[in-house]
Amino acid sequence: MLSQESLEVFYGKTLEFLLGQKFELGENGQQERALTTGQVGPSLNAFANSLMIKQLIVRYDGHLPARPLIRFGMTFLPDAQITFNAQKILAVEVKILREQDASGSLSKAIGQTLMYRRLGFECSIGLIFDLRKGKKDDSLGEALLNLSNLRRTDFILFR
């Protein structure tokens, strides 16, 4: 198992890495699964490999499938996850905000990201891609920052 100190270092490096990524979003019809399969997952895989920790396993669609979490009679499935042997290290939720039902997508992203942490992941990150036109201000980013009050839980907003 990774120690709490090692988890803090891992999480800090992961956040720094993800904040520096330039994900390319295609047309408005692109789905979260395609974004995860084509960009987010491979980026996380390359990042994990760069850490040279042999037991890290990255899972996402199109690679090794993510392992579901079954609790409360429900199935929870992160878009991407990293494990260290059996230790659940990181869950990543990817959501795209579009003109239609942006609030529903945002609510789901927040709930899932927080839930993964509560379901046993050491760290969780929500990647939120805002594709809405003309309705952007800094208050969404500020609100997401304020939600990051749990240890090793954060939201990253891409515009």
N, C-alpha and C positions, 0 to 999 in steps of 0.2 A: 504494500500500500504506500501511496505517496503521503508524506507527512503534511501537516497543516502548513508548515513553512514552505515546503515544495509546492503545495497547491497555490499558495499566494504568489509565488514566483511564476508558476505556470500561467495563472490567471492574468497577471500583469502583462506578461509577454503576449498572451493571446489577444487581450484587448488592444495592445499597441499594434499588433499585426493587423487585426481586423479594421482598426481605425485608419490604417494606411492603405487599405485596399481600394481599388477603383473598379467596382463591378460594373459591367456594361449591361444595361437593360435594353432589351429589344423593343419591339412594338408593344403597345398596351395590352395585347393579348397574351403576353408571356406569363406563364404560371410560376408559382413558387417552386414547384418540383423541378422545372427546367432550369431555373436559376440555381437551385441547390445542386442539381446533377452536373450542370455545365461549368459552374464557377465557384460557388461557395464551398462545396464539398472538396473539389480538387485543390482549392487554395488551403483549406484546413489540413488536408492530407500532406501537402508540401510543407506546410508549417510544422506539423507534428514530426515529419521525417527530419526536418532541420534541427530538431531538439535532440536527436540521437538518443532517445529513450526507447529501447527495443520493445518494451511491452505495451506501448501506446497503440491502440487500434482505433482507426477512424472509420465510422460507418455513415453512409448516406446512400440515397437512391442511385443506382447505376454503378455502385461499387459494392461494398458489403452492406446489406440492408440494415437499417437501424433496428435495434431491438426494442420492441414495445414494452411499455410499463403498464401492468394491469392492476388497477386499484379501484376500490369502490364500485366494482362491477363495470368499470369503463376501461378503455384502452387509450393510452397516451403514447404518441409516437413523435419524438423530436425529428426535425428535418435532417439534422446531422448530430452525431455524438462521438465523443472520444472516451474510451475506457482505458484503464491501466489494469491489466489482468481482469479481475471481476469488479474492480472499483469504478463506479460511474463518475468520471471526471467532469465532462462538459456536455451540456445539451444546448443545441442551437436551434432557435425557431426563426424561420424566414417568412416574412409577410410583405406583400405588396399592397400599398394603399392606392386605390383607384377612385375615380369620381363617384362611382356607384358603391355604396355601402363601405365607405372608408372607415366610419366609426365602428362597424361590425368587425372589420379586419383588424383595426387597431386594438379593440377590446380583446379579441381572440389572441392576438400576439402577446399582449400583456399578461393575460390569464395563463396562457400556455407556458410562457417563460417563467413566471412565478411558480407555477405548478411543478415544473420539472425540478426546480430547486427543492421544493417541499417533498417530492417523490424520491429523493435520495441522490440526486446529482450534486456533486461538490460545487459546481459552477453552472450558471446558465446565462445565455446571452440571446437577446432578441434583436435580430437584424430587420429593420423596418425601412422599406423602400417607398418613398412618397412620390407617386407619379401624378398626383393631382396638379392641375394647372391653375395658377392665379390665386390659390387659397393657402399659400405658405407664409408662415411667419415664424419667428423664433420661439413662440410660446409652446409649440408642440415639442421641440427639442428640450426646452426647459422642463416641461411636465414629465417627459421621459427620464430626464436626469433626476428629478425629484423622486421618481418611483424606484430608483436604484438604491433603495435604502437597506436592502438585505445584503449581507456580506457575499461577495462573489456573484452578484446578479446585476446585469446591466442591459441597457438598450442602446443600440447604435442606430441613428437615423441617417439614411442616405437620401440625397435629393438629386 
